Amino acid sequence: MESDISDLVKKGDQLIIDGDFEKALSFFEQAVIMQPNNPSLLNKKGIALRGLGRYDEALECFNKSLQLDPRDLDAS
């Protein structure tokens, strides 16, 4: 399962770099379903949402990420 999440994140990260936020979001959403309390995954989902201009949803992801790990230096 950990390798599945890693694969999803790698694909999502590459899609973010390519500017395809919609597809990246789908990969990050799949990863979050597998680990809903993973702050890093929530942050990545938030980045994809922000790239789509879905700022309220992105903010929810960032806030939940920080609630789970207030020391999360990657939270945007």
mmJSON file of the N, C-alpha and C atoms, coordinates in Angstrom:
{"data_MODEL":{"atom_site":{
"group_PDB":["ATOM","ATOM","ATOM","ATOM","ATOM","ATOM","ATOM","ATOM","ATOM","ATOM","ATOM","ATOM","ATOM","ATOM","ATOM","ATOM","ATOM","ATOM","ATOM","ATOM","ATOM","ATOM","ATOM","ATOM","ATOM","ATOM","ATOM","ATOM","ATOM","ATOM","ATOM","ATOM","ATOM","ATOM","ATOM","ATOM","ATOM","ATOM","ATOM","ATOM","ATOM","ATOM","ATOM","ATOM","ATOM","ATOM","ATOM","ATOM","ATOM","ATOM","ATOM","ATOM","ATOM","ATOM","ATOM","ATOM","ATOM","ATOM","ATOM","ATOM","ATOM","ATOM","ATOM","ATOM","ATOM","ATOM","ATOM","ATOM","ATOM","ATOM","ATOM","ATOM","ATOM","ATOM","ATOM","ATOM","ATOM","ATOM","ATOM","ATOM","ATOM","ATOM","ATOM","ATOM","ATOM","ATOM","ATOM","ATOM","ATOM","ATOM","ATOM","ATOM","ATOM","ATOM","ATOM","ATOM","ATOM","ATOM","ATOM","ATOM","ATOM","ATOM","ATOM","ATOM","ATOM","ATOM","ATOM","ATOM","ATOM","ATOM","ATOM","ATOM","ATOM","ATOM","ATOM","ATOM","ATOM","ATOM","ATOM","ATOM","ATOM","ATOM","ATOM","ATOM","ATOM","ATOM","ATOM","ATOM","ATOM","ATOM","ATOM","ATOM","ATOM","ATOM","ATOM","ATOM","ATOM","ATOM","ATOM","ATOM","ATOM","ATOM","ATOM","ATOM","ATOM","ATOM","ATOM","ATOM","ATOM","ATOM","ATOM","ATOM","ATOM","ATOM","ATOM","ATOM","ATOM","ATOM","ATOM","ATOM","ATOM","ATOM","ATOM","ATOM","ATOM","ATOM","ATOM","ATOM","ATOM","ATOM","ATOM","ATOM","ATOM","ATOM","ATOM","ATOM","ATOM","ATOM","ATOM","ATOM","ATOM","ATOM","ATOM","ATOM","ATOM","ATOM","ATOM","ATOM","ATOM","ATOM","ATOM","ATOM","ATOM","ATOM","ATOM","ATOM","ATOM","ATOM","ATOM","ATOM","ATOM","ATOM","ATOM","ATOM","ATOM","ATOM","ATOM","ATOM","ATOM","ATOM","ATOM","ATOM","ATOM","ATOM","ATOM","ATOM","ATOM","ATOM","ATOM","ATOM","ATOM","ATOM","ATOM","ATOM","ATOM","ATOM","ATOM","ATOM"],
"id":[1,2,3,4,5,6,7,8,9,10,11,12,13,14,15,16,17,18,19,20,21,22,23,24,25,26,27,28,29,30,31,32,33,34,35,36,37,38,39,40,41,42,43,44,45,46,47,48,49,50,51,52,53,54,55,56,57,58,59,60,61,62,63,64,65,66,67,68,69,70,71,72,73,74,75,76,77,78,79,80,81,82,83,84,85,86,87,88,89,90,91,92,93,94,95,96,97,98,99,100,101,102,103,104,105,106,107,108,109,110,111,112,113,114,115,116,117,118,119,120,121,122,123,124,125,126,127,128,129,130,131,132,133,134,135,136,137,138,139,140,141,142,143,144,145,146,147,148,149,150,151,152,153,154,155,156,157,158,159,160,161,162,163,164,165,166,167,168,169,170,171,172,173,174,175,176,177,178,179,180,181,182,183,184,185,186,187,188,189,190,191,192,193,194,195,196,197,198,199,200,201,202,203,204,205,206,207,208,209,210,211,212,213,214,215,216,217,218,219,220,221,222,223,224,225,226,227,228],
"type_symbol":["N","C","C","N","C","C","N","C","C","N","C","C","N","C","C","N","C","C","N","C","C","N","C","C","N","C","C","N","C","C","N","C","C","N","C","C","N","C","C","N","C","C","N","C","C","N","C","C","N","C","C","N","C","C","N","C","C","N","C","C","N","C","C","N","C","C","N","C","C","N","C","C","N","C","C","N","C","C","N","C","C","N","C","C","N","C","C","N","C","C","N","C","C","N","C","C","N","C","C","N","C","C","N","C","C","N","C","C","N","C","C","N","C","C","N","C","C","N","C","C","N","C","C","N","C","C","N","C","C","N","C","C","N","C","C","N","C","C","N","C","C","N","C","C","N","C","C","N","C","C","N","C","C","N","C","C","N","C","C","N","C","C","N","C","C","N","C","C","N","C","C","N","C","C","N","C","C","N","C","C","N","C","C","N","C","C","N","C","C","N","C","C","N","C","C","N","C","C","N","C","C","N","C","C","N","C","C","N","C","C","N","C","C","N","C","C","N","C","C","N","C","C","N","C","C","N","C","C"],
"label_atom_id":["N","CA","C","N","CA","C","N","CA","C","N","CA","C","N","CA","C","N","CA","C","N","CA","C","N","CA","C","N","CA","C","N","CA","C","N","CA","C","N","CA","C","N","CA","C","N","CA","C","N","CA","C","N","CA","C","N","CA","C","N","CA","C","N","CA","C","N","CA","C","N","CA","C","N","CA","C","N","CA","C","N","CA","C","N","CA","C","N","CA","C","N","CA","C","N","CA","C","N","CA","C","N","CA","C","N","CA","C","N","CA","C","N","CA","C","N","CA","C","N","CA","C","N","CA","C","N","CA","C","N","CA","C","N","CA","C","N","CA","C","N","CA","C","N","CA","C","N","CA","C","N","CA","C","N","CA","C","N","CA","C","N","CA","C","N","CA","C","N","CA","C","N","CA","C","N","CA","C","N","CA","C","N","CA","C","N","CA","C","N","CA","C","N","CA","C","N","CA","C","N","CA","C","N","CA","C","N","CA","C","N","CA","C","N","CA","C","N","CA","C","N","CA","C","N","CA","C","N","CA","C","N","CA","C","N","CA","C","N","CA","C","N","CA","C","N","CA","C","N","CA","C","N","CA","C","N","CA","C","N","CA","C","N","CA","C"],
"label_alt_id":[null,null,null,null,null,null,null,null,null,null,null,null,null,null,null,null,null,null,null,null,null,null,null,null,null,null,null,null,null,null,null,null,null,null,null,null,null,null,null,null,null,null,null,null,null,null,null,null,null,null,null,null,null,null,null,null,null,null,null,null,null,null,null,null,null,null,null,null,null,null,null,null,null,null,null,null,null,null,null,null,null,null,null,null,null,null,null,null,null,null,null,null,null,null,null,null,null,null,null,null,null,null,null,null,null,null,null,null,null,null,null,null,null,null,null,null,null,null,null,null,null,null,null,null,null,null,null,null,null,null,null,null,null,null,null,null,null,null,null,null,null,null,null,null,null,null,null,null,null,null,null,null,null,null,null,null,null,null,null,null,null,null,null,null,null,null,null,null,null,null,null,null,null,null,null,null,null,null,null,null,null,null,null,null,null,null,null,null,null,null,null,null,null,null,null,null,null,null,null,null,null,null,null,null,null,null,null,null,null,null,null,null,null,null,null,null,null,null,null,null,null,null,null,null,null,null,null,null],
"label_comp_id":["MET","MET","MET","GLU","GLU","GLU","SER","SER","SER","ASP","ASP","ASP","ILE","ILE","ILE","SER","SER","SER","ASP","ASP","ASP","LEU","LEU","LEU","VAL","VAL","VAL","LYS","LYS","LYS","LYS","LYS","LYS","GLY","GLY","GLY","ASP","ASP","ASP","GLN","GLN","GLN","LEU","LEU","LEU","ILE","ILE","ILE","ILE","ILE","ILE","ASP","ASP","ASP","GLY","GLY","GLY","ASP","ASP","ASP","PHE","PHE","PHE","GLU","GLU","GLU","LYS","LYS","LYS","ALA","ALA","ALA","LEU","LEU","LEU","SER","SER","SER","PHE","PHE","PHE","PHE","PHE","PHE","GLU","GLU","GLU","GLN","GLN","GLN","ALA","ALA","ALA","VAL","VAL","VAL","ILE","ILE","ILE","MET","MET","MET","GLN","GLN","GLN","PRO","PRO","PRO","ASN","ASN","ASN","ASN","ASN","ASN","PRO","PRO","PRO","SER","SER","SER","LEU","LEU","LEU","LEU","LEU","LEU","ASN","ASN","ASN","LYS","LYS","LYS","LYS","LYS","LYS","GLY","GLY","GLY","ILE","ILE","ILE","ALA","ALA","ALA","LEU","LEU","LEU","ARG","ARG","ARG","GLY","GLY","GLY","LEU","LEU","LEU","GLY","GLY","GLY","ARG","ARG","ARG","TYR","TYR","TYR","ASP","ASP","ASP","GLU","GLU","GLU","ALA","ALA","ALA","LEU","LEU","LEU","GLU","GLU","GLU","CYS","CYS","CYS","PHE","PHE","PHE","ASN","ASN","ASN","LYS","LYS","LYS","SER","SER","SER","LEU","LEU","LEU","GLN","GLN","GLN","LEU","LEU","LEU","ASP","ASP","ASP","PRO","PRO","PRO","ARG","ARG","ARG","ASP","ASP","ASP","LEU","LEU","LEU","ASP","ASP","ASP","ALA","ALA","ALA","SER","SER","SER"],
"label_asym_id":["A","A","A","A","A","A","A","A","A","A","A","A","A","A","A","A","A","A","A","A","A","A","A","A","A","A","A","A","A","A","A","A","A","A","A","A","A","A","A","A","A","A","A","A","A","A","A","A","A","A","A","A","A","A","A","A","A","A","A","A","A","A","A","A","A","A","A","A","A","A","A","A","A","A","A","A","A","A","A","A","A","A","A","A","A","A","A","A","A","A","A","A","A","A","A","A","A","A","A","A","A","A","A","A","A","A","A","A","A","A","A","A","A","A","A","A","A","A","A","A","A","A","A","A","A","A","A","A","A","A","A","A","A","A","A","A","A","A","A","A","A","A","A","A","A","A","A","A","A","A","A","A","A","A","A","A","A","A","A","A","A","A","A","A","A","A","A","A","A","A","A","A","A","A","A","A","A","A","A","A","A","A","A","A","A","A","A","A","A","A","A","A","A","A","A","A","A","A","A","A","A","A","A","A","A","A","A","A","A","A","A","A","A","A","A","A","A","A","A","A","A","A","A","A","A","A","A","A"],
"label_entity_id":["1","1","1","1","1","1","1","1","1","1","1","1","1","1","1","1","1","1","1","1","1","1","1","1","1","1","1","1","1","1","1","1","1","1","1","1","1","1","1","1","1","1","1","1","1","1","1","1","1","1","1","1","1","1","1","1","1","1","1","1","1","1","1","1","1","1","1","1","1","1","1","1","1","1","1","1","1","1","1","1","1","1","1","1","1","1","1","1","1","1","1","1","1","1","1","1","1","1","1","1","1","1","1","1","1","1","1","1","1","1","1","1","1","1","1","1","1","1","1","1","1","1","1","1","1","1","1","1","1","1","1","1","1","1","1","1","1","1","1","1","1","1","1","1","1","1","1","1","1","1","1","1","1","1","1","1","1","1","1","1","1","1","1","1","1","1","1","1","1","1","1","1","1","1","1","1","1","1","1","1","1","1","1","1","1","1","1","1","1","1","1","1","1","1","1","1","1","1","1","1","1","1","1","1","1","1","1","1","1","1","1","1","1","1","1","1","1","1","1","1","1","1","1","1","1","1","1","1"],
"label_seq_id":[1,1,1,2,2,2,3,3,3,4,4,4,5,5,5,6,6,6,7,7,7,8,8,8,9,9,9,10,10,10,11,11,11,12,12,12,13,13,13,14,14,14,15,15,15,16,16,16,17,17,17,18,18,18,19,19,19,20,20,20,21,21,21,22,22,22,23,23,23,24,24,24,25,25,25,26,26,26,27,27,27,28,28,28,29,29,29,30,30,30,31,31,31,32,32,32,33,33,33,34,34,34,35,35,35,36,36,36,37,37,37,38,38,38,39,39,39,40,40,40,41,41,41,42,42,42,43,43,43,44,44,44,45,45,45,46,46,46,47,47,47,48,48,48,49,49,49,50,50,50,51,51,51,52,52,52,53,53,53,54,54,54,55,55,55,56,56,56,57,57,57,58,58,58,59,59,59,60,60,60,61,61,61,62,62,62,63,63,63,64,64,64,65,65,65,66,66,66,67,67,67,68,68,68,69,69,69,70,70,70,71,71,71,72,72,72,73,73,73,74,74,74,75,75,75,76,76,76],
"pdbx_PDB_ins_code":[null,null,null,null,null,null,null,null,null,null,null,null,null,null,null,null,null,null,null,null,null,null,null,null,null,null,null,null,null,null,null,null,null,null,null,null,null,null,null,null,null,null,null,null,null,null,null,null,null,null,null,null,null,null,null,null,null,null,null,null,null,null,null,null,null,null,null,null,null,null,null,null,null,null,null,null,null,null,null,null,null,null,null,null,null,null,null,null,null,null,null,null,null,null,null,null,null,null,null,null,null,null,null,null,null,null,null,null,null,null,null,null,null,null,null,null,null,null,null,null,null,null,null,null,null,null,null,null,null,null,null,null,null,null,null,null,null,null,null,null,null,null,null,null,null,null,null,null,null,null,null,null,null,null,null,null,null,null,null,null,null,null,null,null,null,null,null,null,null,null,null,null,null,null,null,null,null,null,null,null,null,null,null,null,null,null,null,null,null,null,null,null,null,null,null,null,null,null,null,null,null,null,null,null,null,null,null,null,null,null,null,null,null,null,null,null,null,null,null,null,null,null,null,null,null,null,null,null],
"Cartn_x":[0.827,0.0,0.876,1.961,2.86,3.441,3.778,4.318,3.238,1.975,0.868,0.751,0.816,0.73,1.921,3.096,4.295,4.158,3.619,3.414,2.413,1.327,0.323,0.926,1.73,2.349,3.34,4.149,5.114,4.396,3.325,2.57,1.933,1.339,0.718,1.725,2.891,3.938,4.373,4.535,4.945,3.871,2.62,1.524,1.459,1.787,1.852,2.936,4.093,5.192,4.757,3.996,3.52,2.363,1.822,0.719,-0.646,-0.742,-2.031,-2.611,-3.172,-3.65,-4.857,-5.686,-6.884,-6.492,-5.588,-5.146,-4.353,-3.523,-2.75,-3.696,-4.769,-5.739,-6.312,-6.603,-7.178,-6.205,-4.919,-3.928,-3.809,-3.786,-3.67,-4.929,-6.096,-7.336,-7.325,-6.813,-6.71,-5.79,-4.676,-3.724,-4.348,-5.104,-5.742,-6.796,-7.476,-8.449,-7.741,-6.542,-5.779,-5.201,-4.828,-4.263,-4.861,-6.091,-6.796,-6.174,-5.337,-4.735,-3.255,-2.845,-1.457,-1.332,-0.662,-0.584,0.08,1.079,1.772,0.844,0.04,-0.898,-1.97,-2.445,-3.438,-2.848,-1.6,-0.933,-0.812,-0.441,-0.319,-1.67,-2.706,-4.055,-4.402,-4.052,-4.307,-3.584,-2.366,-1.598,-2.297,-2.791,-3.504,-4.788,-5.515,-6.744,-6.447,-5.384,-4.997,-4.67,-4.0,-3.668,-4.898,-5.995,-7.257,-8.106,-7.589,-8.349,-9.444,-9.411,-10.411,-9.847,-9.785,-9.047,-9.664,-10.981,-11.612,-11.306,-11.395,-11.091,-9.609,-8.763,-7.324,-7.028,-7.657,-7.445,-7.883,-8.981,-9.428,-8.354,-7.767,-6.713,-5.498,-5.085,-3.917,-4.178,-5.383,-5.722,-5.762,-6.346,-6.384,-4.969,-4.122,-2.734,-2.051,-2.278,-1.664,-2.272,-3.544,-4.167,-3.532,-3.262,-2.673,-1.214,-0.509,0.908,1.22,1.081,1.325,2.744,3.672,5.056,5.309,4.261,4.399,4.94,6.223,6.87,6.482,5.882,5.501,4.11,3.345,1.984,2.038,1.297,1.373,0.547],
"Cartn_y":[-1.19,0.0,1.26,1.225,2.383,2.696,1.636,1.868,2.407,2.004,2.54,4.046,4.46,5.886,6.625,6.03,6.651,6.848,5.857,5.976,7.08,7.142,8.186,9.574,9.713,11.009,11.399,10.441,10.745,11.22,10.523,10.921,12.298,12.503,13.788,14.923,14.681,15.712,16.092,15.101,15.382,16.175,15.838,16.565,18.016,18.244,19.623,20.385,19.762,20.389,20.7,19.773,19.952,20.95,21.348,22.303,21.683,20.352,19.668,19.41,20.469,20.401,19.482,19.405,18.556,17.085,16.616,15.225,14.996,15.961,15.839,15.678,16.456,16.381,14.973,14.33,12.985,11.995,12.129,11.241,11.519,12.789,13.129,12.742,12.867,12.448,10.945,10.163,8.72,8.413,9.135,8.924,9.31,10.416,10.861,9.861,9.226,8.19,7.054,6.725,5.638,6.043,7.328,7.839,9.215,9.251,10.527,11.464,10.957,11.805,12.054,12.0,12.258,13.736,14.551,15.982,16.305,15.544,15.793,15.599,14.55,14.287,15.367,15.805,16.882,18.167,18.418,19.607,19.535,18.375,18.216,18.387,17.831,18.018,19.506,20.206,21.64,22.417,22.007,22.679,22.508,21.306,21.058,21.895,21.926,22.728,24.211,24.684,26.097,26.385,25.445,25.605,25.679,25.093,25.136,26.351,27.164,28.327,28.002,26.795,26.37,26.67,27.958,28.435,28.015,28.015,27.619,26.163,25.299,23.884,23.682,24.44,24.358,24.752,25.842,26.316,25.265,24.576,23.5,22.412,22.042,21.024,21.501,22.74,23.279,23.356,23.792,23.904,22.538,21.543,20.198,19.642,19.905,19.469,20.045,21.331,21.984,21.515,21.16,20.614,19.272,18.471,17.15,17.25,18.232,18.42,19.912,20.571,22.019,22.413,21.482,21.774,21.524,21.211,20.88,22.084,22.061,23.18,23.283,22.21,22.228,22.797,22.966,23.465,24.846,24.997,26.244,27.31],
"Cartn_z":[0.0,0.0,0.0,0.747,0.8,-0.576,-1.337,-2.679,-3.611,-3.379,-4.176,-3.967,-2.712,-2.392,-2.994,-2.878,-3.437,-4.94,-5.627,-7.073,-7.407,-6.637,-6.863,-6.669,-5.618,-5.323,-6.417,-6.869,-7.944,-9.197,-9.559,-10.752,-10.554,-9.37,-9.078,-9.084,-8.483,-8.459,-9.87,-10.733,-12.113,-12.847,-12.595,-13.24,-12.754,-11.485,-10.969,-11.736,-11.892,-12.633,-14.071,-14.658,-16.035,-16.132,-14.983,-14.977,-15.16,-15.071,-15.223,-13.829,-13.243,-11.867,-11.706,-12.726,-12.66,-12.505,-13.351,-13.248,-11.967,-11.583,-10.343,-9.164,-9.155,-8.07,-7.951,-9.062,-8.999,-8.35,-8.644,-8.02,-6.519,-6.144,-4.729,-3.959,-4.593,-3.93,-3.652,-4.608,-4.387,-3.211,-3.125,-2.031,-0.695,-0.668,0.575,1.029,0.1,0.471,1.209,0.781,1.402,2.763,2.895,4.148,4.436,4.953,5.122,6.157,7.027,8.057,7.818,6.563,6.203,5.81,6.654,6.363,5.026,4.647,3.387,2.193,2.246,1.149,1.074,2.226,2.245,1.681,1.991,1.465,-0.058,-0.576,-2.026,-2.717,-2.102,-2.64,-2.651,-1.582,-1.506,-2.59,-2.892,-3.95,-5.303,-5.571,-6.827,-6.885,-5.769,-5.728,-5.927,-5.31,-5.47,-6.936,-7.595,-9.006,-9.894,-9.427,-10.171,-9.797,-8.876,-8.446,-7.447,-6.887,-5.894,-4.496,-4.2,-3.031,-1.699,-1.602,-0.338,-0.008,-1.009,-0.794,-0.473,-1.16,-0.899,0.541,0.985,2.347,3.371,3.092,3.982,4.094,2.972,2.989,3.779,3.539,4.244,5.745,6.115,7.537,8.21,7.522,8.099,8.239,7.248,7.311,8.549,8.799,9.958,11.276,11.274,12.483,12.84,11.825,12.054,12.465,11.897,12.222,12.193,13.337,13.381,12.991,12.99,12.633,11.157,10.392,8.98,8.209,7.918,7.245,5.774,5.217,3.81,3.582,4.649,4.472,3.847,2.782,2.021,2.684],
"occupancy":[1.0,1.0,1.0,1.0,1.0,1.0,1.0,1.0,1.0,1.0,1.0,1.0,1.0,1.0,1.0,1.0,1.0,1.0,1.0,1.0,1.0,1.0,1.0,1.0,1.0,1.0,1.0,1.0,1.0,1.0,1.0,1.0,1.0,1.0,1.0,1.0,1.0,1.0,1.0,1.0,1.0,1.0,1.0,1.0,1.0,1.0,1.0,1.0,1.0,1.0,1.0,1.0,1.0,1.0,1.0,1.0,1.0,1.0,1.0,1.0,1.0,1.0,1.0,1.0,1.0,1.0,1.0,1.0,1.0,1.0,1.0,1.0,1.0,1.0,1.0,1.0,1.0,1.0,1.0,1.0,1.0,1.0,1.0,1.0,1.0,1.0,1.0,1.0,1.0,1.0,1.0,1.0,1.0,1.0,1.0,1.0,1.0,1.0,1.0,1.0,1.0,1.0,1.0,1.0,1.0,1.0,1.0,1.0,1.0,1.0,1.0,1.0,1.0,1.0,1.0,1.0,1.0,1.0,1.0,1.0,1.0,1.0,1.0,1.0,1.0,1.0,1.0,1.0,1.0,1.0,1.0,1.0,1.0,1.0,1.0,1.0,1.0,1.0,1.0,1.0,1.0,1.0,1.0,1.0,1.0,1.0,1.0,1.0,1.0,1.0,1.0,1.0,1.0,1.0,1.0,1.0,1.0,1.0,1.0,1.0,1.0,1.0,1.0,1.0,1.0,1.0,1.0,1.0,1.0,1.0,1.0,1.0,1.0,1.0,1.0,1.0,1.0,1.0,1.0,1.0,1.0,1.0,1.0,1.0,1.0,1.0,1.0,1.0,1.0,1.0,1.0,1.0,1.0,1.0,1.0,1.0,1.0,1.0,1.0,1.0,1.0,1.0,1.0,1.0,1.0,1.0,1.0,1.0,1.0,1.0,1.0,1.0,1.0,1.0,1.0,1.0,1.0,1.0,1.0,1.0,1.0,1.0,1.0,1.0,1.0,1.0,1.0,1.0],
"B_iso_or_equiv":[0.0,0.0,0.0,0.0,0.0,0.0,0.0,0.0,0.0,0.0,0.0,0.0,0.0,0.0,0.0,0.0,0.0,0.0,0.0,0.0,0.0,0.0,0.0,0.0,0.0,0.0,0.0,0.0,0.0,0.0,0.0,0.0,0.0,0.0,0.0,0.0,0.0,0.0,0.0,0.0,0.0,0.0,0.0,0.0,0.0,0.0,0.0,0.0,0.0,0.0,0.0,0.0,0.0,0.0,0.0,0.0,0.0,0.0,0.0,0.0,0.0,0.0,0.0,0.0,0.0,0.0,0.0,0.0,0.0,0.0,0.0,0.0,0.0,0.0,0.0,0.0,0.0,0.0,0.0,0.0,0.0,0.0,0.0,0.0,0.0,0.0,0.0,0.0,0.0,0.0,0.0,0.0,0.0,0.0,0.0,0.0,0.0,0.0,0.0,0.0,0.0,0.0,0.0,0.0,0.0,0.0,0.0,0.0,0.0,0.0,0.0,0.0,0.0,0.0,0.0,0.0,0.0,0.0,0.0,0.0,0.0,0.0,0.0,0.0,0.0,0.0,0.0,0.0,0.0,0.0,0.0,0.0,0.0,0.0,0.0,0.0,0.0,0.0,0.0,0.0,0.0,0.0,0.0,0.0,0.0,0.0,0.0,0.0,0.0,0.0,0.0,0.0,0.0,0.0,0.0,0.0,0.0,0.0,0.0,0.0,0.0,0.0,0.0,0.0,0.0,0.0,0.0,0.0,0.0,0.0,0.0,0.0,0.0,0.0,0.0,0.0,0.0,0.0,0.0,0.0,0.0,0.0,0.0,0.0,0.0,0.0,0.0,0.0,0.0,0.0,0.0,0.0,0.0,0.0,0.0,0.0,0.0,0.0,0.0,0.0,0.0,0.0,0.0,0.0,0.0,0.0,0.0,0.0,0.0,0.0,0.0,0.0,0.0,0.0,0.0,0.0,0.0,0.0,0.0,0.0,0.0,0.0,0.0,0.0,0.0,0.0,0.0,0.0],
"pdbx_formal_charge":[null,null,null,null,null,null,null,null,null,null,null,null,null,null,null,null,null,null,null,null,null,null,null,null,null,null,null,null,null,null,null,null,null,null,null,null,null,null,null,null,null,null,null,null,null,null,null,null,null,null,null,null,null,null,null,null,null,null,null,null,null,null,null,null,null,null,null,null,null,null,null,null,null,null,null,null,null,null,null,null,null,null,null,null,null,null,null,null,null,null,null,null,null,null,null,null,null,null,null,null,null,null,null,null,null,null,null,null,null,null,null,null,null,null,null,null,null,null,null,null,null,null,null,null,null,null,null,null,null,null,null,null,null,null,null,null,null,null,null,null,null,null,null,null,null,null,null,null,null,null,null,null,null,null,null,null,null,null,null,null,null,null,null,null,null,null,null,null,null,null,null,null,null,null,null,null,null,null,null,null,null,null,null,null,null,null,null,null,null,null,null,null,null,null,null,null,null,null,null,null,null,null,null,null,null,null,null,null,null,null,null,null,null,null,null,null,null,null,null,null,null,null,null,null,null,null,null,null],
"auth_seq_id":[1,1,1,2,2,2,3,3,3,4,4,4,5,5,5,6,6,6,7,7,7,8,8,8,9,9,9,10,10,10,11,11,11,12,12,12,13,13,13,14,14,14,15,15,15,16,16,16,17,17,17,18,18,18,19,19,19,20,20,20,21,21,21,22,22,22,23,23,23,24,24,24,25,25,25,26,26,26,27,27,27,28,28,28,29,29,29,30,30,30,31,31,31,32,32,32,33,33,33,34,34,34,35,35,35,36,36,36,37,37,37,38,38,38,39,39,39,40,40,40,41,41,41,42,42,42,43,43,43,44,44,44,45,45,45,46,46,46,47,47,47,48,48,48,49,49,49,50,50,50,51,51,51,52,52,52,53,53,53,54,54,54,55,55,55,56,56,56,57,57,57,58,58,58,59,59,59,60,60,60,61,61,61,62,62,62,63,63,63,64,64,64,65,65,65,66,66,66,67,67,67,68,68,68,69,69,69,70,70,70,71,71,71,72,72,72,73,73,73,74,74,74,75,75,75,76,76,76],
"auth_comp_id":["MET","MET","MET","GLU","GLU","GLU","SER","SER","SER","ASP","ASP","ASP","ILE","ILE","ILE","SER","SER","SER","ASP","ASP","ASP","LEU","LEU","LEU","VAL","VAL","VAL","LYS","LYS","LYS","LYS","LYS","LYS","GLY","GLY","GLY","ASP","ASP","ASP","GLN","GLN","GLN","LEU","LEU","LEU","ILE","ILE","ILE","ILE","ILE","ILE","ASP","ASP","ASP","GLY","GLY","GLY","ASP","ASP","ASP","PHE","PHE","PHE","GLU","GLU","GLU","LYS","LYS","LYS","ALA","ALA","ALA","LEU","LEU","LEU","SER","SER","SER","PHE","PHE","PHE","PHE","PHE","PHE","GLU","GLU","GLU","GLN","GLN","GLN","ALA","ALA","ALA","VAL","VAL","VAL","ILE","ILE","ILE","MET","MET","MET","GLN","GLN","GLN","PRO","PRO","PRO","ASN","ASN","ASN","ASN","ASN","ASN","PRO","PRO","PRO","SER","SER","SER","LEU","LEU","LEU","LEU","LEU","LEU","ASN","ASN","ASN","LYS","LYS","LYS","LYS","LYS","LYS","GLY","GLY","GLY","ILE","ILE","ILE","ALA","ALA","ALA","LEU","LEU","LEU","ARG","ARG","ARG","GLY","GLY","GLY","LEU","LEU","LEU","GLY","GLY","GLY","ARG","ARG","ARG","TYR","TYR","TYR","ASP","ASP","ASP","GLU","GLU","GLU","ALA","ALA","ALA","LEU","LEU","LEU","GLU","GLU","GLU","CYS","CYS","CYS","PHE","PHE","PHE","ASN","ASN","ASN","LYS","LYS","LYS","SER","SER","SER","LEU","LEU","LEU","GLN","GLN","GLN","LEU","LEU","LEU","ASP","ASP","ASP","PRO","PRO","PRO","ARG","ARG","ARG","ASP","ASP","ASP","LEU","LEU","LEU","ASP","ASP","ASP","ALA","ALA","ALA","SER","SER","SER"],
"auth_asym_id":["A","A","A","A","A","A","A","A","A","A","A","A","A","A","A","A","A","A","A","A","A","A","A","A","A","A","A","A","A","A","A","A","A","A","A","A","A","A","A","A","A","A","A","A","A","A","A","A","A","A","A","A","A","A","A","A","A","A","A","A","A","A","A","A","A","A","A","A","A","A","A","A","A","A","A","A","A","A","A","A","A","A","A","A","A","A","A","A","A","A","A","A","A","A","A","A","A","A","A","A","A","A","A","A","A","A","A","A","A","A","A","A","A","A","A","A","A","A","A","A","A","A","A","A","A","A","A","A","A","A","A","A","A","A","A","A","A","A","A","A","A","A","A","A","A","A","A","A","A","A","A","A","A","A","A","A","A","A","A","A","A","A","A","A","A","A","A","A","A","A","A","A","A","A","A","A","A","A","A","A","A","A","A","A","A","A","A","A","A","A","A","A","A","A","A","A","A","A","A","A","A","A","A","A","A","A","A","A","A","A","A","A","A","A","A","A","A","A","A","A","A","A","A","A","A","A","A","A"],
"auth_atom_id":["N","CA","C","N","CA","C","N","CA","C","N","CA","C","N","CA","C","N","CA","C","N","CA","C","N","CA","C","N","CA","C","N","CA","C","N","CA","C","N","CA","C","N","CA","C","N","CA","C","N","CA","C","N","CA","C","N","CA","C","N","CA","C","N","CA","C","N","CA","C","N","CA","C","N","CA","C","N","CA","C","N","CA","C","N","CA","C","N","CA","C","N","CA","C","N","CA","C","N","CA","C","N","CA","C","N","CA","C","N","CA","C","N","CA","C","N","CA","C","N","CA","C","N","CA","C","N","CA","C","N","CA","C","N","CA","C","N","CA","C","N","CA","C","N","CA","C","N","CA","C","N","CA","C","N","CA","C","N","CA","C","N","CA","C","N","CA","C","N","CA","C","N","CA","C","N","CA","C","N","CA","C","N","CA","C","N","CA","C","N","CA","C","N","CA","C","N","CA","C","N","CA","C","N","CA","C","N","CA","C","N","CA","C","N","CA","C","N","CA","C","N","CA","C","N","CA","C","N","CA","C","N","CA","C","N","CA","C","N","CA","C","N","CA","C","N","CA","C","N","CA","C","N","CA","C","N","CA","C","N","CA","C","N","CA","C"],
"pdbx_PDB_model_num":[1,1,1,1,1,1,1,1,1,1,1,1,1,1,1,1,1,1,1,1,1,1,1,1,1,1,1,1,1,1,1,1,1,1,1,1,1,1,1,1,1,1,1,1,1,1,1,1,1,1,1,1,1,1,1,1,1,1,1,1,1,1,1,1,1,1,1,1,1,1,1,1,1,1,1,1,1,1,1,1,1,1,1,1,1,1,1,1,1,1,1,1,1,1,1,1,1,1,1,1,1,1,1,1,1,1,1,1,1,1,1,1,1,1,1,1,1,1,1,1,1,1,1,1,1,1,1,1,1,1,1,1,1,1,1,1,1,1,1,1,1,1,1,1,1,1,1,1,1,1,1,1,1,1,1,1,1,1,1,1,1,1,1,1,1,1,1,1,1,1,1,1,1,1,1,1,1,1,1,1,1,1,1,1,1,1,1,1,1,1,1,1,1,1,1,1,1,1,1,1,1,1,1,1,1,1,1,1,1,1,1,1,1,1,1,1,1,1,1,1,1,1,1,1,1,1,1,1]
}}}
